[in-house]
Amino acid sequence: GSYGETYEEEEFVADVDLYRCLHSGGSLHRRGYRSGNGNLDSDWGDEEIDRQGEREANNRNRRSQNASVKAPIHKAAMKESLAAGLLLEAGWDKLIHAARGDGKGAVLVDPMTGSGTLPTEAALIACDMAPGLLRIAAWRGDQGRNNPHRSPPCVRWKDFSSNVEVWDELVADATQRAKTGMKWARSSSESGQKNVKILGNEKNPRAFSLAQSSVRTAGVGAMVSLSEGDCVDWDLGGGDATTNNRDVIEGRTMFVCNPPWGLRLTEDIDESWVSLREFLRLEAGGCESWVLSGNKDLTKILRMKKSRTVVVKTADEDLRWLQYHIFQKRPYE
């Protein structure tokens, strides 16, 4: 619904729905920017996907000497598939579709981005990047036996009705879609509004470094801007009396966040939620926010009424993906 409506608090058990969301059209497979194979050191241009395979073929011998090495992952990093599923559940893909249609842009803000999984997945969704394409492209230059992603296991089934050539055609189509999507996402509309703008912030220096690595490796640096520091000090123009200097666009901006909730990290957890509360109150007025929580007592620190609750069960953790509609404060007369 539109901002200004009255939202009743609801609770949805979405185990099946989220499963379907993750396993149909979303990011089921690992993208590749954590695998150690997607070693992109520059943003994708129109030919970057093709060049990636050649570059990776040239680096194959170096990687084979240390095949067990993976890209660094934060101990509390969110799985790529979970991040993509949460973004789709929140409607990020619908916001992107709207931006493609009317040119008014789409903005995503993550004030506690950790290792950058949510912003990176948001950028790849905006680019229409097929799940697994990064990993496939990284091996296209090698047609030998060491290429584990050249074709999916299903083409080796005895009753598989198609062949590897059909799969290659699908990959070629996905590659072209990614090139077109990347070009659009990095561009601006006729009015000068950026088509896609993704902003992330992280207080922990090590996590911030990992976030930079994820964004760089995925090749989406032109869309994702990262800041380092406490989110309570992150100025997006929300305190300005006018909206001209705000980085967010009312009705076209989505705030997402996976703050620490006790099972993963233990230092200064309460303070983190207080910072998040103050940040959202100042910067997210007139916008929609989604917060992932595994501790209802910490959630109470926000002192905001949630509009919707989505139950998320991953591994042994019982989480909640919480939606908040934050209304713009009226200026004092």
TORKOL-4160 file (C-alpha; in steps of 0.2 Angstrom, whole numbers, padded with zeros to 4 digits, m for minus):
333
<pt num="1" X="0000" Y="0000" Z="0000"/>
<pt num="2" X="0005" Y="0018" Z="m0001"/>
<pt num="3" X="0013" Y="0028" Z="0013"/>
<pt num="4" X="0000" Y="0036" Z="0024"/>
<pt num="5" X="m0011" Y="0021" Z="0025"/>
<pt num="6" X="m0014" Y="0012" Z="0042"/>
<pt num="7" X="m0005" Y="m0005" Z="0043"/>
<pt num="8" X="m0011" Y="m0018" Z="0055"/>
<pt num="9" X="0002" Y="m0029" Z="0063"/>
<pt num="10" X="0002" Y="m0046" Z="0055"/>
<pt num="11" X="0012" Y="m0062" Z="0057"/>
<pt num="12" X="0015" Y="m0073" Z="0042"/>
<pt num="13" X="0023" Y="m0090" Z="0043"/>
<pt num="14" X="0032" Y="m0090" Z="0026"/>
<pt num="15" X="0043" Y="m0106" Z="0026"/>
<pt num="16" X="0036" Y="m0113" Z="0010"/>
<pt num="17" X="0034" Y="m0095" Z="0002"/>
<pt num="18" X="0052" Y="m0091" Z="0005"/>
<pt num="19" X="0058" Y="m0108" Z="m0001"/>
<pt num="20" X="0049" Y="m0105" Z="m0017"/>
<pt num="21" X="0056" Y="m0087" Z="m0018"/>
<pt num="22" X="0074" Y="m0093" Z="m0016"/>
<pt num="23" X="0072" Y="m0108" Z="m0028"/>
<pt num="24" X="0063" Y="m0100" Z="m0043"/>
<pt num="25" X="0070" Y="m0085" Z="m0051"/>
<pt num="26" X="0080" Y="m0078" Z="m0037"/>
<pt num="27" X="0098" Y="m0081" Z="m0031"/>
<pt num="28" X="0098" Y="m0100" Z="m0027"/>
<pt num="29" X="0116" Y="m0103" Z="m0032"/>
<pt num="30" X="0131" Y="m0095" Z="m0025"/>
<pt num="31" X="0135" Y="m0080" Z="m0035"/>
<pt num="32" X="0154" Y="m0082" Z="m0036"/>
<pt num="33" X="0160" Y="m0066" Z="m0028"/>
<pt num="34" X="0165" Y="m0077" Z="m0012"/>
<pt num="35" X="0170" Y="m0092" Z="m0021"/>
<pt num="36" X="0188" Y="m0086" Z="m0026"/>
<pt num="37" X="0184" Y="m0089" Z="m0044"/>
<pt num="38" X="0175" Y="m0072" Z="m0048"/>
<pt num="39" X="0191" Y="m0062" Z="m0047"/>
<pt num="40" X="0184" Y="m0046" Z="m0055"/>
<pt num="41" X="0196" Y="m0031" Z="m0052"/>
<pt num="42" X="0185" Y="m0018" Z="m0062"/>
<pt num="43" X="0167" Y="m0015" Z="m0065"/>
<pt num="44" X="0159" Y="m0024" Z="m0079"/>
<pt num="45" X="0158" Y="m0015" Z="m0095"/>
<pt num="46" X="0149" Y="m0021" Z="m0111"/>
<pt num="47" X="0163" Y="m0033" Z="m0114"/>
<pt num="48" X="0168" Y="m0037" Z="m0096"/>
<pt num="49" X="0159" Y="m0054" Z="m0095"/>
<pt num="50" X="0168" Y="m0060" Z="m0111"/>
<pt num="51" X="0185" Y="m0054" Z="m0104"/>
<pt num="52" X="0182" Y="m0062" Z="m0088"/>
<pt num="53" X="0183" Y="m0079" Z="m0095"/>
<pt num="54" X="0200" Y="m0075" Z="m0104"/>
<pt num="55" X="0207" Y="m0067" Z="m0088"/>
<pt num="56" X="0202" Y="m0082" Z="m0077"/>
<pt num="57" X="0210" Y="m0095" Z="m0090"/>
<pt num="58" X="0226" Y="m0085" Z="m0088"/>
<pt num="59" X="0225" Y="m0086" Z="m0069"/>
<pt num="60" X="0220" Y="m0105" Z="m0069"/>
<pt num="61" X="0238" Y="m0111" Z="m0065"/>
<pt num="62" X="0240" Y="m0099" Z="m0050"/>
<pt num="63" X="0223" Y="m0104" Z="m0043"/>
<pt num="64" X="0226" Y="m0123" Z="m0045"/>
<pt num="65" X="0242" Y="m0121" Z="m0034"/>
<pt num="66" X="0231" Y="m0116" Z="m0020"/>
<pt num="67" X="0214" Y="m0123" Z="m0024"/>
<pt num="68" X="0207" Y="m0123" Z="m0006"/>
<pt num="69" X="0209" Y="m0104" Z="m0004"/>
<pt num="70" X="0192" Y="m0095" Z="m0004"/>
<pt num="71" X="0188" Y="m0077" Z="m0004"/>
<pt num="72" X="0187" Y="m0071" Z="0014"/>
<pt num="73" X="0170" Y="m0072" Z="0023"/>
<pt num="74" X="0165" Y="m0063" Z="0039"/>
<pt num="75" X="0161" Y="m0075" Z="0053"/>
<pt num="76" X="0143" Y="m0068" Z="0053"/>
<pt num="77" X="0141" Y="m0066" Z="0034"/>
<pt num="78" X="0123" Y="m0069" Z="0027"/>
<pt num="79" X="0121" Y="m0082" Z="0014"/>
<pt num="80" X="0119" Y="m0075" Z="m0003"/>
<pt num="81" X="0103" Y="m0085" Z="m0007"/>
<pt num="82" X="0096" Y="m0079" Z="0010"/>
<pt num="83" X="0100" Y="m0061" Z="0006"/>
<pt num="84" X="0092" Y="m0062" Z="m0012"/>
<pt num="85" X="0077" Y="m0071" Z="m0005"/>
<pt num="86" X="0074" Y="m0057" Z="0008"/>
<pt num="87" X="0076" Y="m0044" Z="m0005"/>
<pt num="88" X="0064" Y="m0052" Z="m0016"/>
<pt num="89" X="0052" Y="m0054" Z="m0002"/>
<pt num="90" X="0053" Y="m0036" Z="0002"/>
<pt num="91" X="0049" Y="m0031" Z="m0016"/>
<pt num="92" X="0066" Y="m0025" Z="m0022"/>
<pt num="93" X="0064" Y="m0033" Z="m0039"/>
<pt num="94" X="0047" Y="m0024" Z="m0040"/>
<pt num="95" X="0055" Y="m0007" Z="m0036"/>
<pt num="96" X="0068" Y="m0011" Z="m0050"/>
<pt num="97" X="0054" Y="m0015" Z="m0062"/>
<pt num="98" X="0045" Y="0001" Z="m0058"/>
<pt num="99" X="0061" Y="0011" Z="m0061"/>
<pt num="100" X="0064" Y="0003" Z="m0078"/>
<pt num="101" X="0046" Y="0009" Z="m0082"/>
<pt num="102" X="0046" Y="0027" Z="m0076"/>
<pt num="103" X="0064" Y="0032" Z="m0074"/>
<pt num="104" X="0061" Y="0038" Z="m0056"/>
<pt num="105" X="0075" Y="0027" Z="m0050"/>
<pt num="106" X="0077" Y="0015" Z="m0036"/>
<pt num="107" X="0087" Y="0017" Z="m0020"/>
<pt num="108" X="0092" Y="0004" Z="m0007"/>
<pt num="109" X="0101" Y="0009" Z="0010"/>
<pt num="110" X="0109" Y="m0003" Z="0022"/>
<pt num="111" X="0115" Y="0006" Z="0037"/>
<pt num="112" X="0124" Y="m0010" Z="0045"/>
<pt num="113" X="0130" Y="m0019" Z="0029"/>
<pt num="114" X="0142" Y="m0031" Z="0037"/>
<pt num="115" X="0152" Y="m0039" Z="0023"/>
<pt num="116" X="0140" Y="m0032" Z="0010"/>
<pt num="117" X="0129" Y="m0046" Z="0005"/>
<pt num="118" X="0113" Y="m0037" Z="0005"/>
<pt num="119" X="0119" Y="m0022" Z="m0006"/>
<pt num="120" X="0129" Y="m0034" Z="m0018"/>
<pt num="121" X="0114" Y="m0045" Z="m0020"/>
<pt num="122" X="0103" Y="m0030" Z="m0023"/>
<pt num="123" X="0115" Y="m0023" Z="m0036"/>
<pt num="124" X="0115" Y="m0040" Z="m0045"/>
<pt num="125" X="0096" Y="m0041" Z="m0045"/>
<pt num="126" X="0095" Y="m0024" Z="m0052"/>
<pt num="127" X="0107" Y="m0029" Z="m0066"/>
<pt num="128" X="0096" Y="m0044" Z="m0070"/>
<pt num="129" X="0111" Y="m0055" Z="m0066"/>
<pt num="130" X="0107" Y="m0074" Z="m0067"/>
<pt num="131" X="0111" Y="m0084" Z="m0052"/>
<pt num="132" X="0128" Y="m0092" Z="m0054"/>
<pt num="133" X="0132" Y="m0082" Z="m0070"/>
<pt num="134" X="0148" Y="m0075" Z="m0061"/>
<pt num="135" X="0154" Y="m0092" Z="m0057"/>
<pt num="136" X="0151" Y="m0099" Z="m0075"/>
<pt num="137" X="0159" Y="m0084" Z="m0083"/>
<pt num="138" X="0174" Y="m0086" Z="m0073"/>
<pt num="139" X="0177" Y="m0103" Z="m0081"/>
<pt num="140" X="0172" Y="m0100" Z="m0099"/>
<pt num="141" X="0190" Y="m0098" Z="m0105"/>
<pt num="142" X="0194" Y="m0116" Z="m0100"/>
<pt num="143" X="0185" Y="m0130" Z="m0110"/>
<pt num="144" X="0195" Y="m0144" Z="m0101"/>
<pt num="145" X="0190" Y="m0156" Z="m0088"/>
<pt num="146" X="0194" Y="m0144" Z="m0074"/>
<pt num="147" X="0179" Y="m0133" Z="m0078"/>
<pt num="148" X="0166" Y="m0138" Z="m0065"/>
<pt num="149" X="0153" Y="m0125" Z="m0071"/>
<pt num="150" X="0154" Y="m0127" Z="m0090"/>
<pt num="151" X="0137" Y="m0137" Z="m0090"/>
<pt num="152" X="0125" Y="m0141" Z="m0076"/>
<pt num="153" X="0123" Y="m0159" Z="m0070"/>
<pt num="154" X="0106" Y="m0161" Z="m0078"/>
<pt num="155" X="0114" Y="m0162" Z="m0096"/>
<pt num="156" X="0122" Y="m0178" Z="m0091"/>
<pt num="157" X="0106" Y="m0187" Z="m0086"/>
<pt num="158" X="0101" Y="m0201" Z="m0098"/>
<pt num="159" X="0084" Y="m0194" Z="m0101"/>
<pt num="160" X="0089" Y="m0176" Z="m0103"/>
<pt num="161" X="0080" Y="m0171" Z="m0119"/>
<pt num="162" X="0092" Y="m0157" Z="m0124"/>
<pt num="163" X="0111" Y="m0155" Z="m0125"/>
<pt num="164" X="0126" Y="m0144" Z="m0120"/>
<pt num="165" X="0123" Y="m0133" Z="m0135"/>
<pt num="166" X="0105" Y="m0129" Z="m0128"/>
<pt num="167" X="0113" Y="m0124" Z="m0111"/>
<pt num="168" X="0126" Y="m0114" Z="m0120"/>
<pt num="169" X="0113" Y="m0104" Z="m0128"/>
<pt num="170" X="0104" Y="m0101" Z="m0112"/>
<pt num="171" X="0121" Y="m0095" Z="m0104"/>
<pt num="172" X="0123" Y="m0083" Z="m0119"/>
<pt num="173" X="0106" Y="m0076" Z="m0117"/>
<pt num="174" X="0109" Y="m0074" Z="m0098"/>
<pt num="175" X="0125" Y="m0065" Z="m0102"/>
<pt num="176" X="0117" Y="m0053" Z="m0114"/>
<pt num="177" X="0104" Y="m0049" Z="m0102"/>
<pt num="178" X="0117" Y="m0046" Z="m0089"/>
<pt num="179" X="0126" Y="m0034" Z="m0100"/>
<pt num="180" X="0110" Y="m0025" Z="m0104"/>
<pt num="181" X="0105" Y="m0024" Z="m0086"/>
<pt num="182" X="0122" Y="m0018" Z="m0080"/>
<pt num="183" X="0122" Y="m0004" Z="m0093"/>
<pt num="184" X="0105" Y="0002" Z="m0088"/>
<pt num="185" X="0108" Y="0001" Z="m0069"/>
<pt num="186" X="0124" Y="0011" Z="m0071"/>
<pt num="187" X="0115" Y="0024" Z="m0081"/>
<pt num="188" X="0104" Y="0039" Z="m0077"/>
<pt num="189" X="0087" Y="0044" Z="m0083"/>
<pt num="190" X="0083" Y="0059" Z="m0094"/>
<pt num="191" X="0080" Y="0069" Z="m0079"/>
<pt num="192" X="0097" Y="0065" Z="m0072"/>
<pt num="193" X="0091" Y="0053" Z="m0059"/>
<pt num="194" X="0102" Y="0038" Z="m0057"/>
<pt num="195" X="0093" Y="0022" Z="m0061"/>
<pt num="196" X="0100" Y="0013" Z="m0047"/>
<pt num="197" X="0108" Y="0019" Z="m0031"/>
<pt num="198" X="0113" Y="0008" Z="m0017"/>
<pt num="199" X="0121" Y="0014" Z="m0001"/>
<pt num="200" X="0129" Y="0004" Z="0012"/>
<pt num="201" X="0137" Y="0008" Z="0029"/>
<pt num="202" X="0148" Y="m0002" Z="0041"/>
<pt num="203" X="0156" Y="0002" Z="0058"/>
<pt num="204" X="0168" Y="m0013" Z="0059"/>
<pt num="205" X="0184" Y="m0010" Z="0049"/>
<pt num="206" X="0186" Y="m0028" Z="0045"/>
<pt num="207" X="0168" Y="m0031" Z="0039"/>
<pt num="208" X="0169" Y="m0015" Z="0029"/>
<pt num="209" X="0185" Y="m0021" Z="0020"/>
<pt num="210" X="0176" Y="m0037" Z="0016"/>
<pt num="211" X="0161" Y="m0027" Z="0010"/>
<pt num="212" X="0172" Y="m0017" Z="m0002"/>
<pt num="213" X="0180" Y="m0034" Z="m0008"/>
<pt num="214" X="0162" Y="m0041" Z="m0012"/>
<pt num="215" X="0157" Y="m0026" Z="m0021"/>
<pt num="216" X="0173" Y="m0025" Z="m0031"/>
<pt num="217" X="0173" Y="m0043" Z="m0035"/>
<pt num="218" X="0155" Y="m0043" Z="m0041"/>
<pt num="219" X="0159" Y="m0028" Z="m0052"/>
<pt num="220" X="0145" Y="m0017" Z="m0046"/>
<pt num="221" X="0155" Y="m0003" Z="m0038"/>
<pt num="222" X="0147" Y="0010" Z="m0050"/>
<pt num="223" X="0130" Y="0007" Z="m0041"/>
<pt num="224" X="0136" Y="0003" Z="m0023"/>
<pt num="225" X="0143" Y="0017" Z="m0012"/>
<pt num="226" X="0150" Y="0011" Z="0005"/>
<pt num="227" X="0154" Y="0022" Z="0020"/>
<pt num="228" X="0163" Y="0017" Z="0036"/>
<pt num="229" X="0157" Y="0023" Z="0053"/>
<pt num="230" X="0143" Y="0022" Z="0066"/>
<pt num="231" X="0126" Y="0023" Z="0056"/>
<pt num="232" X="0120" Y="0036" Z="0069"/>
<pt num="233" X="0133" Y="0048" Z="0062"/>
<pt num="234" X="0129" Y="0043" Z="0043"/>
<pt num="235" X="0121" Y="0059" Z="0035"/>
<pt num="236" X="0110" Y="0056" Z="0021"/>
<pt num="237" X="0102" Y="0073" Z="0022"/>
<pt num="238" X="0087" Y="0067" Z="0032"/>
<pt num="239" X="0090" Y="0082" Z="0044"/>
<pt num="240" X="0088" Y="0095" Z="0030"/>
<pt num="241" X="0073" Y="0105" Z="0030"/>
<pt num="242" X="0070" Y="0102" Z="0012"/>
<pt num="243" X="0071" Y="0086" Z="0002"/>
<pt num="244" X="0082" Y="0092" Z="m0011"/>
<pt num="245" X="0098" Y="0087" Z="m0002"/>
<pt num="246" X="0092" Y="0070" Z="0003"/>
<pt num="247" X="0100" Y="0054" Z="m0004"/>
<pt num="248" X="0084" Y="0045" Z="m0002"/>
<pt num="249" X="0068" Y="0047" Z="m0013"/>
<pt num="250" X="0052" Y="0045" Z="m0004"/>
<pt num="251" X="0042" Y="0031" Z="m0011"/>
<pt num="252" X="0057" Y="0024" Z="m0021"/>
<pt num="253" X="0069" Y="0020" Z="m0007"/>
<pt num="254" X="0070" Y="0004" Z="0003"/>
<pt num="255" X="0080" Y="0002" Z="0019"/>
<pt num="256" X="0086" Y="m0015" Z="0023"/>
<pt num="257" X="0097" Y="m0021" Z="0038"/>
<pt num="258" X="0104" Y="m0036" Z="0047"/>
<pt num="259" X="0110" Y="m0029" Z="0063"/>
<pt num="260" X="0118" Y="m0040" Z="0077"/>
<pt num="261" X="0105" Y="m0050" Z="0087"/>
<pt num="262" X="0115" Y="m0059" Z="0099"/>
<pt num="263" X="0117" Y="m0077" Z="0092"/>
<pt num="264" X="0131" Y="m0071" Z="0080"/>
<pt num="265" X="0140" Y="m0057" Z="0089"/>
<pt num="266" X="0140" Y="m0051" Z="0107"/>
<pt num="267" X="0149" Y="m0034" Z="0108"/>
<pt num="268" X="0139" Y="m0018" Z="0110"/>
<pt num="269" X="0123" Y="m0026" Z="0103"/>
<pt num="270" X="0111" Y="m0014" Z="0112"/>
<pt num="271" X="0121" Y="0001" Z="0107"/>
<pt num="272" X="0120" Y="m0005" Z="0089"/>
<pt num="273" X="0101" Y="m0006" Z="0090"/>
<pt num="274" X="0100" Y="0011" Z="0098"/>
<pt num="275" X="0110" Y="0018" Z="0084"/>
<pt num="276" X="0099" Y="0010" Z="0071"/>
<pt num="277" X="0084" Y="0017" Z="0079"/>
<pt num="278" X="0090" Y="0035" Z="0079"/>
<pt num="279" X="0096" Y="0033" Z="0061"/>
<pt num="280" X="0080" Y="0026" Z="0054"/>
<pt num="281" X="0070" Y="0040" Z="0063"/>
<pt num="282" X="0081" Y="0054" Z="0055"/>
<pt num="283" X="0085" Y="0047" Z="0038"/>
<pt num="284" X="0070" Y="0035" Z="0033"/>
<pt num="285" X="0055" Y="0046" Z="0035"/>
<pt num="286" X="0043" Y="0042" Z="0021"/>
<pt num="287" X="0051" Y="0026" Z="0017"/>
<pt num="288" X="0050" Y="0007" Z="0020"/>
<pt num="289" X="0062" Y="m0002" Z="0031"/>
<pt num="290" X="0065" Y="m0021" Z="0033"/>
<pt num="291" X="0075" Y="m0027" Z="0048"/>
<pt num="292" X="0081" Y="m0045" Z="0051"/>
<pt num="293" X="0081" Y="m0050" Z="0069"/>
<pt num="294" X="0083" Y="m0066" Z="0079"/>
<pt num="295" X="0080" Y="m0058" Z="0096"/>
<pt num="296" X="0063" Y="m0050" Z="0100"/>
<pt num="297" X="0070" Y="m0041" Z="0115"/>
<pt num="298" X="0082" Y="m0032" Z="0104"/>
<pt num="299" X="0069" Y="m0028" Z="0092"/>
<pt num="300" X="0059" Y="m0019" Z="0105"/>
<pt num="301" X="0074" Y="m0006" Z="0106"/>
<pt num="302" X="0068" Y="0001" Z="0090"/>
<pt num="303" X="0051" Y="0007" Z="0098"/>
<pt num="304" X="0043" Y="0006" Z="0081"/>
<pt num="305" X="0027" Y="m0003" Z="0076"/>
<pt num="306" X="0030" Y="m0016" Z="0063"/>
<pt num="307" X="0019" Y="m0017" Z="0048"/>
<pt num="308" X="0023" Y="m0035" Z="0043"/>
<pt num="309" X="0032" Y="m0050" Z="0050"/>
<pt num="310" X="0039" Y="m0064" Z="0039"/>
<pt num="311" X="0046" Y="m0080" Z="0048"/>
<pt num="312" X="0062" Y="m0085" Z="0042"/>
<pt num="313" X="0070" Y="m0102" Z="0047"/>
<pt num="314" X="0088" Y="m0105" Z="0042"/>
<pt num="315" X="0099" Y="m0119" Z="0049"/>
<pt num="316" X="0094" Y="m0119" Z="0067"/>
<pt num="317" X="0090" Y="m0101" Z="0068"/>
<pt num="318" X="0072" Y="m0094" Z="0069"/>
<pt num="319" X="0072" Y="m0077" Z="0063"/>
<pt num="320" X="0060" Y="m0063" Z="0058"/>
<pt num="321" X="0061" Y="m0051" Z="0043"/>
<pt num="322" X="0052" Y="m0036" Z="0049"/>
<pt num="323" X="0044" Y="m0022" Z="0039"/>
<pt num="324" X="0042" Y="m0005" Z="0046"/>
<pt num="325" X="0034" Y="0010" Z="0037"/>
<pt num="326" X="0042" Y="0026" Z="0044"/>
<pt num="327" X="0032" Y="0041" Z="0042"/>
<pt num="328" X="0039" Y="0058" Z="0038"/>
<pt num="329" X="0039" Y="0070" Z="0053"/>
<pt num="330" X="0029" Y="0085" Z="0050"/>
<pt num="331" X="0038" Y="0102" Z="0052"/>
<pt num="332" X="0034" Y="0112" Z="0067"/>
<pt num="333" X="0023" Y="0127" Z="0062"/>
